[in-house]
Amino acid sequence: MKKFKIVYATPVQKDVKGLEASRIDHLRKALQKLADNPFPNIAAGKIIKKLEMKKPTYRLRVGEYRVIYRIATQKIIVLRIIHRKELEGELKKLS
């Protein structure tokens, strides 16, 4: 299977600003793995979850953070990277 290209929406830059380098590196590694297969499956368990939204949207769990993304033709569009405590409010804005 061909790797998906990762594209970042504008708000992501603000989301990661101020995070420690080690946390950003952890997120980057998780996204590189996601590029191999961005679809939820049994092996991913609770790490990848399809969200109940108008457009097919997914959540990737990476430690305390959640990566919200959509899938387009061979692209993963990262919409937001949010701390888990802020997730519910931000999802309402995206739907």
Stockholm file with secondary structure:
# STOCKHOLM 1.0

chainA/1-95         MKKFKIVYATPVQKDVKGLEASRIDHLRKALQKLADNPFPNIAAGKIIKKLEMKKPTYRLRVGEYRVIYRIATQKIIVLRIIHRKELEGELKKLS
#=GR chainA/1-95 SS CCCCEEEECHHHHHHHTTCCHHHHHHHHHHHHHHTTCCSCCTTTTTSEEEECSSSCEEEEEETTEEEEEEEETTEEEEEEEEEGGGHHHHHHHHC
#=GC SS_cons        CCCCEEEECHHHHHHHTTCCHHHHHHHHHHHHHHTTCCSCCTTTTTSEEEECSSSCEEEEEETTEEEEEEEETTEEEEEEEEEGGGHHHHHHHHC
//
